[in-house]
Amino acid sequence: MELPFFVSSYFKRLADDCPELARQVFPSEMENVVLDYEDSDPLCDNRNMPVKRLVHRYDDRVLILVTDRCASYCRFCFRRHFTASGSSDISKEELQDIVGYIARHDNIREILLSGGDPLMLANSKLVSVLSSIRNVRRDVIVRIGSRVPVFLPDRIDESLIDAIRDFKPIWLISHINHPAELTDRASNVLSLFIDAGIPVANQTVLLRDINDNITILEELFSSLLRIGVKPYYLLQGDLAAGTSHFRVPLERSFSLYEKLSCRLSGLALPVFALDLPGGGGKIALSRSSVEYVDDNWYYFRSREGKIYKYPREE
Ligand SMILES: *Cc1c(COP(=O)(O)O)cnc(C)c1O
């Protein structure tokens, strides 16, 4: 399925001066190149969905797809089977079913709000999601995964923060890929969360010709740390349909990360990770995590001990 095009006017203005930002949101012809090992659902969300809109892949964590909308669409989106698919916001009934599932599974300790982008919901809808969760589980940690601080910082204001701060413990997991995304406005809204006692950790996707460069990544991670945001994951590209032009060959990714680890402090350095294609879950990546290699594939062992493969690309 094709991913619709949309970019916020704020991000478009930034992208006008920065090709590394433009390439993330403006479609290219390369998206029509779909490799035989690529898929619109590379992480097999649909196979780990016991209830509609609920992905349960790890024992103690679940992920809720609260809306299919984002404030701009990343052309490398790995969840393109769902993003902008027209399924819209979670309904009251869907939320009830999910909350029922969570109430029945007391091994769940963390709930990830995702989508789409949870901060695209109206404040009232976000509050109803958070309060429904809190009604059944007071202790669970809620993570909000969002790229709104980068795409539409003005969406985040005191009234949003006031609406959600009663539901702590909450973590914001931002998605920032390039130092040019970390404008003063973006930094200021991240501070709103931190000042309200909502810690922020960041995920970065490693992207070819966008941030696959030591200087860029070093600047990004040290700038994040300076404003109080912990670099959490640096993610190797997923095998999403039509995204091969964004993937960095794994051999090069290893070299980049090895150099980064020499230059950055433990606090500034994110974990380099791969979400194993086929639903194996996330693993920390390094050369020593490779079980074996052949002409076309790297082989990795998942946390459950199963073997999964990832292509050797040029
Ligand atoms: C990434 C992910 C999580 C969270 O994994 P962490 O390693 O704890 O960040 C949970 N559920 C799903 C489906 C995920 O993709």
The ligand as an SDF file (V2000), in Angstrom:
LIG
                    3D

 15 15  0  0  0  0  0  0  0  0999 V2000
    9.8560   -1.3770   20.3290 C   0  0  0  0  0  0  0  0  0  0  0  0
    8.6610   -2.0070   20.8510 C   0  0  0  0  0  0  0  0  0  0  0  0
    8.4230   -2.0730   22.2370 C   0  0  0  0  0  0  0  0  0  0  0  0
    9.3650   -1.4800   23.2400 C   0  0  0  0  0  0  0  0  0  0  0  0
   10.6050   -2.0960   23.2520 O   0  0  0  0  0  0  0  0  0  0  0  0
   11.7610   -1.4820   24.1440 P   0  0  0  0  0  0  0  0  0  0  0  0
   12.9690   -2.2530   23.7200 O   0  0  0  0  0  0  0  0  0  0  0  0
   11.3800   -1.7090   25.5740 O   0  0  0  0  0  0  0  0  0  0  0  0
   11.8370   -0.0290   23.8500 O   0  0  0  0  0  0  0  0  0  0  0  0
    7.2790   -2.7010   22.6690 C   0  0  0  0  0  0  0  0  0  0  0  0
    6.3930   -3.2510   21.8170 N   0  0  0  0  0  0  0  0  0  0  0  0
    6.6000   -3.2120   20.4900 C   0  0  0  0  0  0  0  0  0  0  0  0
    5.5980   -3.8600   19.5990 C   0  0  0  0  0  0  0  0  0  0  0  0
    7.7290   -2.5940   19.9540 C   0  0  0  0  0  0  0  0  0  0  0  0
    7.9090   -2.5380   18.6320 O   0  0  0  0  0  0  0  0  0  0  0  0
  1  2  1  0
  2  3  1  0
  2 14  2  0
  3  4  1  0
  3 10  2  0
  4  5  1  0
  5  6  1  0
  6  7  2  0
  6  8  1  0
  6  9  1  0
 10 11  1  0
 11 12  2  0
 12 13  1  0
 12 14  1  0
 14 15  1  0
M  END
$$$$
